[in-house]
Amino acid sequence: MRPRLLAVLALTACGGGPAAVTVPPDARPADGPACSPGLDCDVSLPPPAQGFQLRIGPFDVPAGTEALRCFWRKVLDDVDVVRIELAYNRGSHHIDLYTTPYAMPDGDFDCSQPAEWGNWPSQVVRGLPETATPPRMVVGFQNESLVWQLPDGVGYRLKKGQQLLVQSHFANARSQLTPTARGYALVNLHSAATPVAQQAETLFDEDTELKLVPLEPYERVRFCEFPQPVNLIGMFGHFHSRGRRFRVFEWDPLTRTQGRQLYENQQWDDPPWYTSATWGGAPVVRAIRIEADYENTEDREITWGYYVNQNEHCETYAMYYPKLDLLAGCACYHDGEQPEYIAHGHPERCAPR
């Protein structure tokens, strides 16, 4: 299945910046007072006065199916993103915003095959370098709607001409429904009037080795160790419908002792979104311990994968500053292991640069 996607990146700037770029989003209009946005018509969200709006969709998500679409867009001006607003049609499973070090022509494509991630054959023929490195996470979300104001002086920096890749996942199957039968999302990235003092970054850790035993409980424990203390400003944990509890704790890697609980999620399809305001300030951490509990009620082994009904996930999104250009794959590990930059002597992959 390759549903159609029309995606628009509109940038509105103040103070002599580029004029707004607008393209009709082909959204289904509200049908009077009986229309419920996101349920029987598309959501709406005014664009920011300063910054830009990502309009994603619409694309078809027929009953009994799931759709993962990616699209390419470029940043039109230098921005420091300090406030983020989201609005989805019901059925959005997640939306992730990435950057890449190479350029691609605007377009969209089916990115539903995990083995192809970062080296999609359909995009190689459109100019994707055959030796392309995987996209790097800027920030991701799962909640149906969200307004996140970053702490004063902190923001995600995007540069003019920088390549963006956005992945949108909608599910319209047994455990999650898309009543409109079409994917559509709006993301507002508000820019600061002046450059921020601290750049934010997101640690995106994904455990791809999940193997849920049939008809059994299952637990996974992971650790993420930063090369220096960081200030947490946001967090959420993500799993699918077999997930029962997802928790994150402070962790001391030297004494291997657990500190206070930083996060808890017991609602797989609408995880709580923690921010520095939740914690009463930005916690300073050197490492975190991640604990995810599952219950497999099916008579089959369930492994990691993209699809809500078929597969499971264990993902941690931890937003923090200062920016370290950190690769989660070298900082996060299973119990009994070490982070790659210690175990294999590659400090340059995790150290600031």
N, C-alpha and C positions, 0 to 999 in steps of 0.2 A: 504494500500500500504506500503510495507517495502522494499525500494530500497536497493541495495547492496552498502556498503561503505567499501573502503580500506583506512585506515588512517595510516600515518607514522609520527613518531616523530623522527627527526634526530638531534643529538646534535654534534656540532663541537666546540672543545675547543682548546685554545692555551696555551703555557707555561706549558706543561707537563700534561694537562688535558686528559680526555678520548678521545680516537680516535673517528673519525666520524663514526656514525652508519648510514648506507645508505641502503635503500630498494627501488627498482624501484617503482615509484608511479603509474604505470599503466595509465599514462596520455596519451591522444590522441596527437600524435606528430604533429608538424606543417607540413602542406602539401605544402611546397614551398612558394614563395612570395605572392601568393594569399590568404594565410591563415591570418585571423585576430584573434589574440589571444583573447580568451574570447567570441568570436562571432561564429567562426566555427572551432576552435581548442582550447585546454586548454591553460591557461596562464602559464607563466614560470617566475621564480625568483631565481637567484643564492642564495644559503644559506649563512648565515653570516660567517665571518671568526672566530668570537668568539661569542658563543651563540648557538641557535638551531632554526630549522625550523619545523613548523607544516605543514604537507601536509594532506589536508582534502579532501577525495574523491578519485576517482570519484564515484558518485552515480546518479542513473537515476532520472530525473525530467521530465516525459512525459508531452506533451502539455495538458493544462487544469488542472494541478495538482500543489500542493505545497509539499515540503518535509522538515521535521525537523528531523535531525539526530544528535545524541550525541555520542561522543566516549571518551573512557578512555585512558589516557597515563600518564606516570610518568616522572617527571623531573629527568634527569640523573646526574646532577651535580649542585652545588650551583651557582646561577647566580643572578646578579643585572641587570635587563633589562633597558637599557637606550635609545634604539632606536627601533622602530617598523616599519616594512614595510609589506604591504598587497598587494595581487593580487588575484582577483576573476574572475571566469567566469561571464559573464553578467547574471543577474538574482538573484545574492546573495542579500538577504534581510537583513541579519545581520550575524555576527559571534561573539559569546561571549565566553570568556575564564574564567573558574571557577576553584576553588580549593575545596577539601573536606578534612575533618579530618580523613577519613577512606581510606582504600586501596581497589582497585578493579582490577581484571584481565583485560588486554587489550581487547578491543572489541568495537563494535558500536551497536546502537539500535535506534528504533523509539521513539522519545521523544516528540511527537506531541500532547499528551493529557495533557492540563493544570492541570487537577485534579490530575495527577500522579506525578507532578513535585517534585523531591527529594525522592520519594518513589515508583519508577517504578516497577511494578510487574515482568516485564521481567528481572530486575536486582536483585531482591530479591533472585530469584532462582540461581543467579550467585554469591551470597555472599553479596549483599547489606544489611547492617544492617536494620532490620525492624523499628528501632527507629532513623534512620539516620536523621541528620539535613540537611536542604537544602544546596546545594552548595553555595559558596560565590564568588561573582563576583571579578575577577581580573581586566579585562578591556574588553570593547566591541567596535565593529565598525559596520558601515553600508556602508561606501563609497566603490566604486568599487576598488579604489587603494588609497594608503595612505603611506606617509613617515612621521613619527613623531619622532623628536629628542627631548627627554625630557630635561629640563633645567639641567645645570651643577650640579653635585652632587646629583641628584634626580633619583630614579629608582624603579622599581617593583622587590621586592626580592622574589625569588623562591628557595626552598631548595631541595637538593638531596633527591630523593625518594618521594617527595610531589606528591599527586594525582591530576591530571588535569582532568577536564571535559570540552570538547569543544562542543558547540551547533552551528550547521550550518543550516540556513534556506534559501532555494531557492524556488522561485515562478516562475511558468511558466503558468500563467493564464491571466485573462482579463486585469488587471492593471499593471502587471509586467511580463516580458517574460525572458525565459532562452533559447537563440537561439541554444546553443549546446545540449539542453535537458538533461544536466547532470551537477550536482554540482561538483565544484572543486575549491579549494582555497589554497593559500600558505601564511603563516604568518612567517615572520622573526623576532625573538626576539634577538636583539643584546645585548650582555652582556658587562658591564664595566670591565676594566682590574683590577680595585681595588674596594673594597666595597664603596658604595655611602654613603654620610653623612645623606641623608634623604630618607626614604622609601615612595613611592607613594601609593595611594589608590584610588579606584573609588567608588563614591556614585552612585548606580543604583536605581533610584526611578521609580516605576511602578504603575500607577493608574488603578486598576482592577475594579473600580466601574463605568466605563463609560456607559452612556445610551443616545445615540444620538436619539433624537425625530425625527420621520419621517418628511421629507420635511421642516426641521427647522435648523437654525443656533444653535450652541451649544458652550459653553465656559466652561473650567475647570480651576480652580485656586488651586494651591498647594504651600506649603511651605516646605523647608527643613532647619532645624535649627541644626547647628553643636554645640557640647558641648564646643567647644573652637574655636577661629579664625583659619581658614585654608587658605593656599595659592593655588588658582586655577591654574592649569597648562593645562587643556584641558576640552572641553565640546562639546556635541552635543545633540539635542533634536530629538525625534523620534515619528512619527505618521504614519498612513496609508493614503490612497488617499483622504479621506474626510477632512484631515487636511489642513487648509489654512494658519495659522501662529502660530509659536511656539516661545515664548520669555521667557527669564530669566533675572531677575533683582536682584540687591543687595537689601537686606531687613534687616531692623532693628527690631528685635522681641520685643524690649523693648518699643519703641515709635510707632511701627507698621507703619513705614514710608518706602516708596520705594525709592531706590537710582538709580544709573545709570543702563542702560541696558547692560547686559553682553553678550547676545546671541540673535540671531534671525534666524529662519528657515522658508522659504516659499516654500521649494522644498522637498516634502515628501520622494521621492525615492533617493535623493542624498543630504542629509543634509550637510550644511557647518560644517566644523570641526574647532573649535576655539582652539588655543593654547596660551600659555603665550606670544608668539611672536605677536599674533593677538592683544592682549591687551597692548602691549608695556611693558610687565612685568607680574608677577603673582599677580593678585588682591588678597588682603586679605579680606575675608568675614566671617561674623558670621552666616549668613543665606541667603537663596535665595528665591525669589518668582517666581513661574512657571505659565505661562499663555498660554493656548492652545485653539485655535479657530478652529471650524469645521463647515462644511456645509453638512448636510445629504440630498442628492437629491433623495433618495430612499423612497418608500412607506412602510418602515418597520423600526422598532427600531433596531439600531446597537449597540452592546455591545462589551466590551473588549474580546479579544481572539487572538489567534496566527495567524489566517489566513488573508492574505492581502485583499482578495476580500470579505470575510464574516464578518470580525471583525474590530475593531479599537484599537489603542494603544495611550498611552500618557506616554512616558518614557524620563527620563533625565539621561544622563551619565555625571557626573561631576568628573573630575580627579583632585587630590589635594595632598598636603603634609602638615603636617606630617601624617603618618599613625595612625589612631585611633581605628582600628578594629571596625569600625562603622557599625551598622546594619541600613539600610535605613528605615526599617519598624518602628523603634523607633524614627527616626529623622524627618521623612517627614509626612505631614498631610494635610487635606483639610482645606479650610477657615472655621473659627469657631471652630476648634479643637485645640489641643495642642500636641506637640510631646510626645510620650509615656513615655519617661524618666522623663518628668515633670508631666504629667497627672496621671500616675500610679505609680510613685515613683520607677522607675527601672534605676537609674543613671548608674549602672554597665553595662548596655547593650549598653551605648553610650560613656562612659568615656574611656580614654586610659587604657590599661592594658597589 
